[in-house]
Amino acid sequence: MKKALARTATVSAAIVGMSLVPLAGTSYAASCSGAGCDNQGPRATGCETASVTTQKTIDNNSRKAELRWSAGCSAAWVRVTNNSSNSLYNSYGYIEKYDSAGKLIRSLSIRVPDNTGGSDWSNMLGGASYYYRVCIAFVGNEYPMKCSTKF
């Protein structure tokens, strides 16, 4: 009887221990949601993998800005890519957050990398009841700023 109890306890402990080990490919919940994601990084919070889609894309002189939306976090950010072989012009990507009346609430920016094919992304702005757009602007106004429509 004691052997049976000891064996049952050992098997139970092994099953419990195995359930605590994360399996490969396990996704974890993001650490922010909505406006709680404001000015936080999509990678650091886990939002970059929480049902992410590209909602809008704008191109300005071979610099691309994508409005990335995480449904899992209810937050957006701009991802910028330099598709130009000319790195003489400094450019920035912007993500803008608007209220339902069209008033700009907040804006974040990220410098477009100089190297061809280089990409980077901004921190996030969050909240499902807001509208977002992305823009590309050049320092010194070499080219006019271009923005997407709102999402």
NUFIDREN-682514 format. One record per atom (N, C-alpha, C): atom name; residue number from 1; x, y, z. Coordinates in Angstrom, 2 decimals. Layout:
BEGIN
('CA',NUM,(X,Y,Z))
...
***
This chain:
BEGIN
('N',1,(0.83,-1.19,0.00))
('CA',1,(0.00,0.00,0.00))
('C',1,(0.87,1.25,0.00))
('N',2,(1.96,1.23,0.84))
('CA',2,(2.85,2.38,0.90))
('C',2,(3.55,2.59,-0.43))
('N',3,(3.93,1.48,-1.11))
('CA',3,(4.58,1.59,-2.41))
('C',3,(3.64,2.22,-3.45))
('N',4,(2.38,1.81,-3.41))
('CA',4,(1.40,2.35,-4.36))
('C',4,(1.21,3.84,-4.13))
('N',5,(1.13,4.27,-2.87))
('CA',5,(0.98,5.69,-2.56))
('C',5,(2.22,6.46,-2.99))
('N',6,(3.40,5.92,-2.76))
('CA',6,(4.63,6.59,-3.14))
('C',6,(4.72,6.72,-4.66))
('N',7,(4.35,5.69,-5.37))
('CA',7,(4.39,5.71,-6.83))
('C',7,(3.38,6.73,-7.37))
('N',8,(2.19,6.77,-6.80))
('CA',8,(1.17,7.74,-7.21))
('C',8,(1.65,9.16,-6.96))
('N',9,(2.27,9.38,-5.82))
('CA',9,(2.78,10.71,-5.49))
('C',9,(3.89,11.12,-6.45))
('N',10,(4.78,10.19,-6.80))
('CA',10,(5.87,10.48,-7.72))
('C',10,(5.34,10.82,-9.11))
('N',11,(4.38,10.04,-9.61))
('CA',11,(3.79,10.29,-10.92))
('C',11,(3.05,11.63,-10.91))
('N',12,(2.32,11.93,-9.86))
('CA',12,(1.60,13.20,-9.74))
('C',12,(2.56,14.37,-9.75))
('N',13,(3.66,14.24,-9.01))
('CA',13,(4.65,15.32,-8.97))
('C',13,(5.28,15.53,-10.34))
('N',14,(5.53,14.45,-11.07))
('CA',14,(6.12,14.57,-12.40))
('C',14,(5.15,15.26,-13.36))
('N',15,(3.88,14.94,-13.28))
('CA',15,(2.88,15.56,-14.16))
('C',15,(2.76,17.05,-13.86))
('N',16,(2.72,17.41,-12.59))
('CA',16,(2.64,18.82,-12.20))
('C',16,(3.89,19.55,-12.67))
('N',17,(5.06,18.95,-12.47))
('CA',17,(6.32,19.57,-12.89))
('C',17,(6.37,19.79,-14.39))
('N',18,(5.87,18.83,-15.17))
('CA',18,(5.88,18.97,-16.62))
('C',18,(4.94,20.08,-17.08))
('N',19,(3.85,20.28,-16.36))
('CA',19,(2.91,21.32,-16.77))
('C',19,(3.47,22.72,-16.53))
('N',20,(4.50,22.84,-15.73))
('CA',20,(5.11,24.14,-15.46))
('C',20,(6.19,24.50,-16.46))
('N',21,(6.64,23.55,-17.28))
('CA',21,(7.68,23.79,-18.27))
('C',21,(7.03,24.33,-19.53))
('N',22,(7.42,25.54,-20.00))
('CA',22,(6.80,26.07,-21.22))
('C',22,(7.19,25.24,-22.43))
('N',23,(6.24,25.04,-23.30))
('CA',23,(6.47,24.29,-24.52))
('C',23,(6.95,25.23,-25.62))
('N',24,(7.69,24.74,-26.57))
('CA',24,(8.15,25.55,-27.69))
('C',24,(6.95,26.08,-28.45))
('N',25,(6.99,27.35,-28.82))
('CA',25,(5.90,27.95,-29.56))
('C',25,(4.78,28.49,-28.69))
('N',26,(4.90,28.32,-27.38))
('CA',26,(3.87,28.84,-26.49))
('C',26,(3.90,30.36,-26.54))
('N',27,(2.74,30.96,-26.71))
('CA',27,(2.69,32.42,-26.71))
('C',27,(2.23,32.89,-25.34))
('N',28,(2.76,33.99,-24.92))
('CA',28,(2.42,34.55,-23.64))
('C',28,(1.59,35.79,-23.85))
('N',29,(0.75,36.10,-22.89))
('CA',29,(-0.09,37.29,-22.99))
('C',29,(0.78,38.54,-22.99))
('N',30,(0.34,39.52,-23.76))
('CA',30,(1.05,40.79,-23.80))
('C',30,(0.93,41.48,-22.45))
('N',31,(1.90,42.34,-22.16))
('CA',31,(1.95,42.98,-20.84))
('C',31,(1.24,44.33,-20.80))
('N',32,(0.56,44.74,-21.89))
('CA',32,(-0.19,45.99,-21.87))
('C',32,(-1.39,45.87,-22.79))
('N',33,(-2.30,46.83,-22.65))
('CA',33,(-3.48,46.87,-23.50))
('C',33,(-3.97,48.30,-23.61))
('N',34,(-4.46,48.65,-24.81))
('CA',34,(-5.03,49.97,-25.03))
('C',34,(-4.08,51.10,-24.71))
('N',35,(-4.60,52.15,-24.08))
('CA',35,(-3.79,53.32,-23.74))
('C',35,(-2.67,52.97,-22.77))
('N',36,(-2.76,51.84,-22.09))
('CA',36,(-1.68,51.38,-21.21))
('C',36,(-0.43,51.01,-22.00))
('N',37,(-0.54,50.89,-23.33))
('CA',37,(0.61,50.59,-24.19))
('C',37,(1.30,51.85,-24.69))
('N',38,(0.72,53.03,-24.43))
('CA',38,(1.31,54.28,-24.92))
('C',38,(2.77,54.40,-24.55))
('N',39,(3.59,54.65,-25.57))
('CA',39,(5.04,54.85,-25.47))
('C',39,(5.79,53.62,-24.96))
('N',40,(5.23,52.44,-25.16))
('CA',40,(5.94,51.20,-24.84))
('C',40,(6.28,50.50,-26.15))
('N',41,(7.33,49.70,-26.12))
('CA',41,(7.78,48.99,-27.31))
('C',41,(6.95,47.76,-27.61))
('N',42,(6.62,47.53,-28.89))
('CA',42,(5.83,46.35,-29.25))
('C',42,(6.53,45.03,-28.97))
('N',43,(7.84,44.98,-29.10))
('CA',43,(8.57,43.75,-28.83))
('C',43,(8.66,43.48,-27.33))
('N',44,(9.00,44.50,-26.55))
('CA',44,(9.17,44.34,-25.10))
('C',44,(7.88,43.93,-24.41))
('N',45,(6.75,44.33,-24.94))
('CA',45,(5.46,44.03,-24.32))
('C',45,(4.80,42.75,-24.86))
('N',46,(5.36,42.20,-25.92))
('CA',46,(4.76,41.02,-26.55))
('C',46,(3.68,41.37,-27.56))
('N',47,(3.45,42.65,-27.80))
('CA',47,(2.39,43.07,-28.74))
('C',47,(2.76,42.80,-30.19))
('N',48,(4.05,42.68,-30.50))
('CA',48,(4.45,42.47,-31.89))
('C',48,(4.00,41.12,-32.42))
('N',49,(3.58,40.23,-31.55))
('CA',49,(3.11,38.92,-31.99))
('C',49,(1.66,38.67,-31.60))
('N',50,(0.96,39.68,-31.09))
('CA',50,(-0.42,39.53,-30.62))
('C',50,(-1.40,39.96,-31.71))
('N',51,(-1.63,39.07,-32.69))
('CA',51,(-2.58,39.32,-33.79))
('C',51,(-2.27,40.63,-34.53))
('N',52,(-1.06,40.73,-35.08))
('CA',52,(-0.60,41.95,-35.73))
('C',52,(-0.93,41.94,-37.22))
('N',53,(-1.41,43.09,-37.71))
('CA',53,(-1.68,43.29,-39.13))
('C',53,(-1.15,44.66,-39.55))
('N',54,(-0.86,44.78,-40.84))
('CA',54,(-0.50,46.09,-41.39))
('C',54,(-1.78,46.71,-41.93))
('N',55,(-2.17,47.86,-41.38))
('CA',55,(-3.42,48.50,-41.74))
('C',55,(-3.27,49.54,-42.84))
('N',56,(-2.18,50.28,-42.84))
('CA',56,(-1.95,51.34,-43.82))
('C',56,(-0.46,51.33,-44.18))
('N',57,(-0.15,51.72,-45.42))
('CA',57,(1.23,51.86,-45.86))
('C',57,(1.34,53.13,-46.69))
('N',58,(2.40,53.89,-46.45))
('CA',58,(2.67,55.10,-47.21))
('C',58,(4.12,55.06,-47.67))
('N',59,(4.38,55.53,-48.88))
('CA',59,(5.74,55.57,-49.42))
('C',59,(6.06,57.02,-49.78))
('N',60,(7.24,57.47,-49.37))
('CA',60,(7.68,58.82,-49.70))
('C',60,(9.15,58.75,-50.09))
('N',61,(9.43,58.95,-51.37))
('CA',61,(10.80,58.91,-51.88))
('C',61,(11.55,57.65,-51.44))
('N',62,(10.90,56.51,-51.62))
('CA',62,(11.46,55.19,-51.31))
('C',62,(11.68,54.95,-49.82))
('N',63,(11.02,55.72,-48.99))
('CA',63,(10.97,55.44,-47.55))
('C',63,(9.54,55.02,-47.25))
('N',64,(9.39,53.87,-46.60))
('CA',64,(8.05,53.31,-46.37))
('C',64,(7.70,53.37,-44.89))
('N',65,(6.45,53.74,-44.61))
('CA',65,(5.91,53.72,-43.25))
('C',65,(4.69,52.80,-43.24))
('N',66,(4.66,51.85,-42.32))
('CA',66,(3.54,50.94,-42.18))
('C',66,(2.86,51.19,-40.84))
('N',67,(1.55,51.28,-40.86))
('CA',67,(0.78,51.35,-39.62))
('C',67,(0.52,49.92,-39.19))
('N',68,(1.18,49.51,-38.13))
('CA',68,(1.04,48.14,-37.61))
('C',68,(0.04,48.19,-36.45))
('N',69,(-0.91,47.26,-36.44))
('CA',69,(-1.95,47.22,-35.42))
('C',69,(-1.95,45.85,-34.75))
('N',70,(-1.90,45.87,-33.43))
('CA',70,(-1.99,44.64,-32.64))
('C',70,(-3.39,44.55,-32.05))
('N',71,(-4.21,43.65,-32.59))
('CA',71,(-5.55,43.46,-32.05))
('C',71,(-5.48,42.90,-30.63))
('N',72,(-4.46,42.10,-30.35))
('CA',72,(-4.29,41.53,-29.02))
('C',72,(-3.98,42.57,-27.94))
('N',73,(-3.40,43.69,-28.36))
('CA',73,(-3.05,44.76,-27.41))
('C',73,(-3.87,46.02,-27.62))
('N',74,(-4.64,46.08,-28.68))
('CA',74,(-5.36,47.31,-29.07))
('C',74,(-4.39,48.48,-29.11))
('N',75,(-3.31,48.31,-29.87))
('CA',75,(-2.27,49.34,-29.96))
('C',75,(-1.66,49.35,-31.36))
('N',76,(-1.12,50.52,-31.74))
('CA',76,(-0.54,50.71,-33.07))
('C',76,(0.86,51.29,-32.95))
('N',77,(1.67,51.07,-34.01))
('CA',77,(2.99,51.67,-34.10))
('C',77,(3.34,51.84,-35.56))
('N',78,(4.39,52.60,-35.84))
('CA',78,(4.86,52.77,-37.21))
('C',78,(6.14,51.95,-37.38))
('N',79,(6.18,51.19,-38.46))
('CA',79,(7.40,50.49,-38.87))
('C',79,(7.90,51.20,-40.12))
('N',80,(9.17,51.61,-40.10))
('CA',80,(9.76,52.34,-41.22))
('C',80,(10.82,51.49,-41.90))
('N',81,(10.91,51.62,-43.24))
('CA',81,(11.90,50.89,-44.02))
('C',81,(12.49,51.84,-45.05))
('N',82,(13.79,51.78,-45.23))
('CA',82,(14.47,52.58,-46.25))
('C',82,(14.69,51.69,-47.46))
('N',83,(13.97,51.97,-48.54))
('CA',83,(14.13,51.22,-49.79))
('C',83,(14.91,52.02,-50.82))
('N',84,(15.57,53.09,-50.38))
('CA',84,(16.31,53.96,-51.28))
('C',84,(17.79,53.64,-51.25))
('N',85,(18.44,53.82,-52.39))
('CA',85,(19.89,53.66,-52.43))
('C',85,(20.57,54.98,-52.06))
('N',86,(19.78,56.05,-51.91))
('CA',86,(20.30,57.37,-51.56))
('C',86,(20.06,57.62,-50.07))
('N',87,(21.11,57.67,-49.29))
('CA',87,(20.95,57.88,-47.85))
('C',87,(21.31,59.30,-47.43))
('N',88,(21.30,60.24,-48.38))
('CA',88,(21.67,61.62,-48.08))
('C',88,(20.61,62.36,-47.28))
('N',89,(19.38,61.95,-47.37))
('CA',89,(18.29,62.69,-46.73))
('C',89,(17.86,62.00,-45.44))
('N',90,(17.85,62.75,-44.35))
('CA',90,(17.34,62.23,-43.09))
('C',90,(15.82,62.25,-43.14))
('N',91,(15.21,61.17,-42.75))
('CA',91,(13.75,61.10,-42.75))
('C',91,(13.26,60.42,-41.48))
('N',92,(12.02,60.70,-41.14))
('CA',92,(11.39,60.17,-39.93))
('C',92,(10.02,59.63,-40.25))
('N',93,(9.66,58.56,-39.57))
('CA',93,(8.31,58.03,-39.63))
('C',93,(7.57,58.44,-38.37))
('N',94,(6.29,58.73,-38.51))
('CA',94,(5.47,59.17,-37.38))
('C',94,(4.24,58.29,-37.25))
('N',95,(3.82,58.06,-36.03))
('CA',95,(2.51,57.48,-35.74))
('C',95,(1.75,58.56,-34.97))
('N',96,(0.52,58.81,-35.40))
('CA',96,(-0.30,59.85,-34.77))
('C',96,(-1.60,59.23,-34.27))
('N',97,(-2.04,59.69,-33.10))
('CA',97,(-3.26,59.19,-32.45))
('C',97,(-4.26,60.33,-32.35))
('N',98,(-5.48,60.10,-32.86))
('CA',98,(-6.53,61.12,-32.88))
('C',98,(-7.75,60.65,-32.10))
('N',99,(-8.47,61.62,-31.50))
('CA',99,(-9.73,61.28,-30.85))
('C',99,(-10.85,61.26,-31.90))
('N',100,(-12.07,60.95,-31.48))
('CA',100,(-13.18,60.82,-32.43))
('C',100,(-13.56,62.16,-33.08))
('N',101,(-13.16,63.29,-32.48))
('CA',101,(-13.44,64.61,-33.07))
('C',101,(-12.35,65.03,-34.05))
('N',102,(-11.32,64.21,-34.21))
('CA',102,(-10.24,64.52,-35.14))
('C',102,(-9.11,65.32,-34.53))
('N',103,(-9.10,65.47,-33.22))
('CA',103,(-8.04,66.21,-32.54))
('C',103,(-6.84,65.30,-32.30))
('N',104,(-5.65,65.80,-32.66))
('CA',104,(-4.42,65.03,-32.44))
('C',104,(-4.17,64.92,-30.94))
('N',105,(-4.04,63.69,-30.46))
('CA',105,(-3.82,63.42,-29.03))
('C',105,(-2.33,63.29,-28.75))
('N',106,(-1.64,62.52,-29.59))
('CA',106,(-0.22,62.26,-29.35))
('C',106,(0.43,61.77,-30.63))
('N',107,(1.74,62.01,-30.73))
('CA',107,(2.51,61.58,-31.90))
('C',107,(3.86,61.05,-31.42))
('N',108,(4.32,59.99,-32.03))
('CA',108,(5.65,59.44,-31.76))
('C',108,(6.39,59.31,-33.08))
('N',109,(7.71,59.39,-33.05))
('CA',109,(8.48,59.29,-34.29))
('C',109,(9.65,58.32,-34.13))
('N',110,(10.16,57.91,-35.29))
('CA',110,(11.34,57.04,-35.35))
('C',110,(12.12,57.43,-36.61))
('N',111,(13.42,57.52,-36.49))
('CA',111,(14.27,57.86,-37.64))
('C',111,(14.36,56.67,-38.59))
('N',112,(14.19,56.94,-39.86))
('CA',112,(14.34,55.90,-40.88))
('C',112,(15.83,55.58,-40.99))
('N',113,(16.21,54.30,-40.92))
('CA',113,(17.63,53.96,-41.04))
('C',113,(18.23,54.45,-42.36))
('N',114,(19.52,54.80,-42.34))
('CA',114,(20.21,55.27,-43.54))
('C',114,(20.49,54.14,-44.53))
('N',115,(20.72,52.93,-44.03))
('CA',115,(21.12,51.84,-44.91))
('C',115,(19.94,51.30,-45.72))
('N',116,(20.20,51.00,-46.98))
('CA',116,(19.18,50.45,-47.87))
('C',116,(18.67,49.13,-47.31))
('N',117,(17.36,49.02,-47.21))
('CA',117,(16.74,47.80,-46.67))
('C',117,(16.61,47.82,-45.16))
('N',118,(17.19,48.82,-44.50))
('CA',118,(17.11,48.89,-43.04))
('C',118,(15.71,49.25,-42.58))
('N',119,(15.30,48.71,-41.45))
('CA',119,(13.98,49.04,-40.91))
('C',119,(14.05,49.17,-39.39))
('N',120,(13.08,49.85,-38.84))
('CA',120,(12.97,50.06,-37.40))
('C',120,(11.52,50.39,-37.09))
('N',121,(11.16,50.47,-35.82))
('CA',121,(9.78,50.77,-35.46))
('C',121,(9.75,51.66,-34.23))
('N',122,(8.64,52.38,-34.10))
('CA',122,(8.44,53.29,-32.98))
('C',122,(7.85,52.53,-31.79))
('N',123,(7.72,53.24,-30.70))
('CA',123,(6.91,52.75,-29.59))
('C',123,(5.45,52.83,-30.02))
('N',124,(4.56,52.35,-29.17))
('CA',124,(3.15,52.24,-29.53))
('C',124,(2.30,53.37,-28.96))
('N',125,(1.14,53.52,-29.59))
('CA',125,(0.05,54.33,-29.08))
('C',125,(-1.16,53.41,-29.07))
('N',126,(-1.95,53.43,-28.00))
('CA',126,(-3.01,52.44,-27.89))
('C',126,(-4.38,52.97,-27.57))
('N',127,(-5.34,52.09,-27.79))
('CA',127,(-6.74,52.36,-27.51))
('C',127,(-7.58,52.10,-28.74))
('N',128,(-8.59,51.25,-28.62))
('CA',128,(-9.42,50.88,-29.76))
('C',128,(-10.38,52.00,-30.18))
('N',129,(-10.65,52.96,-29.33))
('CA',129,(-11.61,54.02,-29.68))
('C',129,(-10.94,55.24,-30.32))
('N',130,(-9.68,55.11,-30.70))
('CA',130,(-8.94,56.21,-31.33))
('C',130,(-8.71,55.89,-32.81))
('N',131,(-8.25,56.91,-33.53))
('CA',131,(-7.87,56.76,-34.94))
('C',131,(-6.37,57.00,-35.06))
('N',132,(-5.74,56.32,-36.01))
('CA',132,(-4.29,56.39,-36.17))
('C',132,(-3.93,56.63,-37.63))
('N',133,(-2.81,57.29,-37.84))
('CA',133,(-2.25,57.40,-39.19))
('C',133,(-0.73,57.43,-39.06))
('N',134,(-0.06,57.13,-40.18))
('CA',134,(1.40,57.17,-40.23))
('C',134,(1.83,58.16,-41.30))
('N',135,(3.02,58.74,-41.08))
('CA',135,(3.56,59.74,-42.00))
('C',135,(5.06,59.51,-42.19))
('N',136,(5.59,60.02,-43.31))
('CA',136,(7.03,60.09,-43.54))
('C',136,(7.35,61.55,-43.83))
('N',137,(8.33,62.09,-43.11))
('CA',137,(8.77,63.47,-43.30))
('C',137,(10.28,63.50,-43.42))
('N',138,(10.78,64.49,-44.14))
('CA',138,(12.21,64.66,-44.34))
('C',138,(12.70,65.90,-43.60))
('N',139,(13.87,65.82,-42.98))
('CA',139,(14.48,66.97,-42.32))
('C',139,(14.86,67.98,-43.40))
('N',140,(14.55,69.24,-43.18))
('CA',140,(14.87,70.27,-44.16))
('C',140,(13.85,70.39,-45.27))
('N',141,(12.79,69.60,-45.19))
('CA',141,(11.70,69.66,-46.17))
('C',141,(12.16,69.44,-47.61))
('N',142,(13.11,68.51,-47.83))
('CA',142,(13.52,68.19,-49.20))
('C',142,(12.35,67.66,-50.01))
('N',143,(11.47,66.94,-49.34))
('CA',143,(10.26,66.40,-49.96))
('C',143,(9.10,66.70,-49.02))
('N',144,(7.91,66.90,-49.54))
('CA',144,(6.77,67.19,-48.66))
('C',144,(6.43,65.96,-47.80))
('N',145,(5.93,66.21,-46.60))
('CA',145,(5.50,65.12,-45.73))
('C',145,(4.30,64.43,-46.35))
('N',146,(4.29,63.10,-46.29))
('CA',146,(3.16,62.31,-46.79))
('C',146,(2.61,61.49,-45.63))
('N',147,(1.29,61.41,-45.58))
('CA',147,(0.62,60.67,-44.50))
('C',147,(-0.44,59.73,-45.08))
('N',148,(-0.70,58.65,-44.37))
('CA',148,(-1.77,57.74,-44.75))
('C',148,(-3.11,58.34,-44.34))
('N',149,(-4.17,57.71,-44.78))
('CA',149,(-5.48,58.04,-44.23))
('C',149,(-5.56,57.41,-42.83))
('N',150,(-6.54,57.82,-42.07))
('CA',150,(-6.68,57.31,-40.69))
('C',150,(-7.29,55.92,-40.68))
('N',151,(-6.87,55.17,-39.71))
('CA',151,(-7.41,53.82,-39.46))
('C',151,(-8.10,53.85,-38.11))
***
